[in-house]
Amino acid sequence: MIEFLTRERLRLRASGKWVDFAEDILPSNPAEMDFAIAPVIMNALQSTVDNQKFGYASHGDGGPEARLKAAFKQRMKDRFDWEIDTATTLPVSNLVQAVAASIWAFSEEGDGVALQVPAYPMFHAAIAQTRRTAVCNIMPVVDGRYELDVAALERQIGEGVRILLLCHPHNPTGRVFSKEELEPLAQLAKAHGLTIISDEIHSDILFDGLTHVPFAKMFPDLAERTITLYSASKTFNIPGLACAVMHFGSDKLQAEFEQKVPAMLLGHPGITGLVATTAAWEEGDGWARENLAVLESNRDHFVERFWKEMPQVGLCKPQATYLAWVDFSAFTISGSPFEFLRDKGRVMGGNGANFGKGYEQFVRFNYATSPEILDEKIDRIFRALKSNSNDLPN
């Protein structure tokens, strides 16, 4: 059974989500869940503590890194019917670091990186900090859901675009793209010889009976130029343990990466992250199924309250993730909605301005919390919107 944590217990975690703001603010942005950790992970970590496993993690055949790779291989087979090679699997500490390193490896300064916007803020940061150029393709809303506009992206792609940075499933919109939707994007990548970085960190959190297909499996003719990124951090709520994997679709792709990015710049996951992630992948599916049911119920409750009680708000029902992307552009709010809801509603969402130009009227919210906290967040948002005549809908 999923255990909801109180605000007092959440603050004891010392996570930035709960301790970086005033105590009267309800945080609703950082992608952590307000739930207790899966018992199988806690047991694995307790064993690590009991046996004082605080040394350097072995890289040998019988060590925790090898076991992690084997667990990843088995998980890809069991969940996605995808056969992968552990020889081209690289454990890393952080997927944002992996994104930046991949951009660095497969492009040059000033080259273009294509991405669909709105986009996770760290994607924008990774492109900017590696001194590449973001080629932002706006996702229009069609019939109540965000869509890919591949024709618009094709008009933007020039000779200098080297990489397609894909979020699959998509953060922050929560879209799960079908093969039919992704096919034109894949063909565009193939025609222009792009390297694909496919961030699939949310691929275990799909609702409504939808299933995930890894991009490299969906399009095997592009696998040799696809880097798949995956982690237990979102599904099992362990981002602070710093463990993830990069999977290269070919030996050649991995060799090119390693030639450009020295291994010492990436480092290695610590033993606690390796142990926790392996336990999650080997033994955590029962907990993950229960957690998914809670998240789907929360998603439904969050969306239905907005649709029924505040229909002026723009909100497409997410098909994945535990994050809602909310449009307040129908309201005449003094300042940005993010600032208004933080200062007047005392709810700290994610600032839409950080997800791309033109999204200043949006806020991202996290609904992975207890029913009590979730309803209090929604109530605070609604009270703030109704509290001032200047903030009524146009």
PEJO-V803291 format. One line per field, one symbol per residue. ss: DSSP state (H for helix, E for strand, L for the rest). phi: phi as a letter, one per 20 degrees, with the letter a starting at -180 (. if undefined). burial: I if it has 16 or more other ideal C-beta (glycine too) atoms within 10 Angstrom, else O. A space follows every 10 residues. Layout:
ss = ???
phi = ???
burial = ???
This chain:
ss = LLLELLHHHH HHLLLHHHHL LLLLLEELLL LLLLELLLHH HHHHHHHHHH LLLLLLLLLL LLLHHHHHHH HHHHHHHHHH LLLLLHHHEE EELLHHHHHH HHHHHLLLLL LEEEEEELLL HHHHHHHHHL LLEEEEEELL EELLEELLLH HHHHHHLLLL EEEEEEELLL LLLLLLLLHH HHHHHHHHHH HLLLEEEEEL LLLLLELLLL LLLLHHHHLH HHHHHEEEEE LLLLLLLLHH HLLEEEEELL HHHHHHHHHH LLHHHHLLLL HHHHHHHHHH HHHLHHHHHH HHHHHHHHHH HHHHHHHHHL LLLEELLLLE LLEEEEELLL ELLLLLHHHH HHHLLLEELE EHHHHLLLLL LEEEEELLLL HHHHHHHHHH HHHHHHLLHH HLEL
phi = .fdeefffff fffmfggdde cgfeeefbdg fceedffggf fgfffffffg eledefffdf fdeffffgff ffgfffffec ldecdffddc fcebffffff fffffdbdgn fecebedfcg gffgfffffe mddfdedfef eclnbfcedf fffffefdfe edcdeddbfe ddfmfdefff fegfffffff fdmfeddded fefedddlmf cecggfefcf fdgfdddddb aefegdmcff elbbcddefb gffffffffe dggffemcff ffffffffff feceffffff ffffffffgf fgfffffeeb fffebeffeb mdcdddddff deefneggff ffeeelcdee fggfepfndf edcecddebf gfffffgfgf fffffefcff dfgf
burial = OOOIIOIOOI OOOOIOIIOO OOOOIIIIIO IIIIIOIIOI IOOIIOOIOO OOIOOOIOOO OOOIIIIIIO IIIOIIOOII OIOIOOOIII IIIIIIIIII IIIIIIIOOO IIIIIIIIII IIIIOIIOOI OIIIIIIOIO OOOOIIOIII OOIOOOIOOO IIIIIIIIII IIIIIIIOOO OIOOIIOIIO OOOIIIIIII IIIIIIIOOO OIIIIIIIIO OIIOIIIIII IIIIIIIIIO IIIIIIIIIO OOIIOIIOOO IOOOOIOIII IIIIIIIIII IIIIIOIIOO IIOIIIOIIO OIIOIIOOOI OOIOIIIIII IIIIIIIIIO IOIOOIIIOI IIOIIIIIII IIIIIIOOII IIIIIIIIII OOIIOIIIOI IIOIIOOOOO IOOO
